[in-house]
Amino acid sequence: MDRSKEIADFLRSRRAAITPEQTGLDLDGRVRRVPGLRRDEVARLAGVSTEYYTRLEQGRVGTPSAEVVEALCRTLRLDASEREHLTDLLLRNPRTARRAPARPQRVRPGLYLMLDTLSHVPAFILGRRTDVLAANQLAKAVLTDFDALPATRRNLARYYLLDPQARERVGDWEKIAAETVAMLRLEAGRYPNDRQLADLVGELTLLSPEFSGWWNDHRVLRRTHGAKHYFHPVVGEMHFSYESFQVPGDAEQTLCVYNVEPGSDSAKALQLLSSWTAPEIAAADAPPVP
């Protein structure tokens, strides 16, 4: 990722989203040729010179102070994910920026046991680049059987954006797919030298008609909780309240759990789906026939 271009595009997109009226600035009567705030207005609100901010937006300042970054976050009204992204872009030396390890990620045995314990709801573990590292039986039934895919293809972003089945199963597909792209954008700021992430972005750019538009919005997101609904061909519609947890001891793995309201139609559908998939589980655990 070109760090200077990423800084410029991200800052421009964020100042374009804020009007002078929102910041309390007095209009000076000049014709506004750009949406949102001008560079000199951002500089004034952040307490820096226009020349300095211009060079900063162009990626020609080097590493600014933490105070300047905080002032920009406050001026541009960045949320937590956007603050994290801007900090990654401005305060990490591009020569020493973290390179994602090339070795495969491993899920420890205790986490596999946890997924089995959560057998009554879909649960799975995401790694870097939204790779699906492990999933319980209900997660594979509600989304797709990631274990049946080649190891290099087990990826949530690739499933949402490239698998035709995802468009049929995922309620509000466009919103969920766009949020997943925002998750990849956040990770690209953290790991600008990740070759596998670059390859994934290239693949999605070529094969997904919607990807480039969402990627170029420069939206970033760290998913923590929310609501989702899915359509299953056997049990119908299911509504979930999902929670995401960073795995203790491994900041690059996330446990995702899809909860349902007890006694709800979704809970009943999930119970039926669990019964429907039970023979598959039994067959998988049975000893081989001589």
Buried (B, 14 or more C-beta within 10 A) or exposed (E): BEBEEBBBBBBBBBBEEBEBEEBEBEEEEEEEEEEBBBBEBBBBBBEBEBEBBBBBBEBEBEEBEEEBBBBBBEBBEBEEBBBBBBBBBBEBEBEEBEEBEEEEBEBEEEBBEBBEEBEBBBBBBBBBBBBBBBBBBBBBBBBBEBEEBEEEBBBBBBBBBBBEEBEEBBBEBEEBBBBBBBBBBBBBBBBBEBEBBBEBBEBBEEEBEBBBEBBEBBBBBBBEEEEBBBEBEEBEEBBBBBBBEEBEEBEBBBBBBBBBEEEEBBBEBBEBBBEEBEEEEEEEEEEEEE
